[in-house]
Amino acid sequence: QVQLVESGGGLVQAGGSLRLSCAASGRTFSSYAMGWFRQAPGKEREFVAVISWSGVRTYYADSVKGRFTVSRDNAKNTVYLQMNSLKPEDTAVYYCAADHSLSVTSYEYDYWGQGTQVTVSS
């Protein structure tokens, strides 16, 4: 089993940057693909980015491509989401999730963190 705890959210002005972290417990972290999802008020949870267990493969939603970067440090059991050039429409609760498959769909993920709020002011 994997437990996930996100951190790094906050309030930032448009054009600014934030780096989210997701710390995982468990010895098998390096065997999981790690995804980032977000959910804005009144909207469905949507895919943001995913990184393979090795870190070699990454995929991004079109809405964040070129602005967000996902990375991981398996020695620290941590995955990161660097968010640059933030826009008001990036405002949401951001969740990390773990699964053995490299998926962009939320229902395939077995483990979820509690989420961290990101608010981008205009």
N, C-alpha and C positions, 0 to 999 in steps of 0.2 A: 504494500500500500504506500501511496505517496501523499504527503501533506504539503500544501503550497501556500505561501504567504507573500502577497504583493506589497510593495512599498514604493515611494517616490512620487506619488501623485500630488497634486496641488493646484494652485491658481497661477496662471501665467498669461501674459499679454499675447495677443496675436503676433506671430513672427518669432516668438520665443521658443525655448527648448526645455524638455524634461527628459529624464531618464528613469524609466520604471525598472524595478528589480523584482524578481520572483525567486524566493528561496525555497528550496525543496528539501524535505526530509527523506530519509530512506537511502539505502545503499545502491538502489537500482536506478537512480536518476539518469545516469548516462545511457540507459537503454531506452529511454522515452523520447519521442518527439515532443516538442513543447510549442504550444500555440498561444497566441494572444488574441483575445476577442474584446469587443466593447459593446456597451449597451447604453444608449441615450434614453432619456425619459420618453415614454410612449412609443418606443421603437423596439424592434426585435434585436436580439443579440447578433452581432455581425463579426465576421472574420476580419482580422487585421494582419496577422503574420504568423508564420510557422517556421520552425527550424528543426532539422533532422537531429537524430541522437548524436551524430558526429559533428554537427555544425557545418557540414559541407553544403547541404542543400537548404535553401530558404525560398519562401514564397510570400508574396505580399498582395493585399487587396489593391486594386487600381487606385483607390482613393488616397492611399498612403505611400505608394511607390515613389521612390526618389526622395522622400522626406523622413521615413522611419527606417530604422535598421534593427534587426533582431540578431542577438548573439548569445552565446552561452559559455560558461566556464564550468566544465564538468568536475574539476577539482574542488570547486566551491559550491557545487550543487545549486547553481544560480543561472537564471536566464534573464536577459536584459532586453529592454525595448527603448532605443534611443529615438526620441521624437523631436524633429527639427521643423522649423517653419510652421509652427502650429497655427491652426485656423479655428475660429469659433465652432465650426462644425465637427471638430475633433472632440468637443466636450462630451464626456461619457464616463461611465464606470468601466474601468479596464480590468479584465480578468486574464490570468494565465491558466493554462490547462495542460494536462499531460496525457499522452496516449502512445501506444506502440506504433500506430500508423501515422503517416505524414498526411494529415487530413485538414481540409479547410471547412469542414462542417462540424458544428458544435456538438451535435448529438453523438458523435463518435468518440468523444473524449470522456475518459473515465473519472478523471480527478480534476477538481477546480479549486482555485483560491477564492478568497472572500471578496476580492475586488478592491480597487483603489480609484478614488475620484480624480478625474482630470477636468479642470475647468479653464477654458480659454476665453479671455475677455477681448472684445473688439475695441 
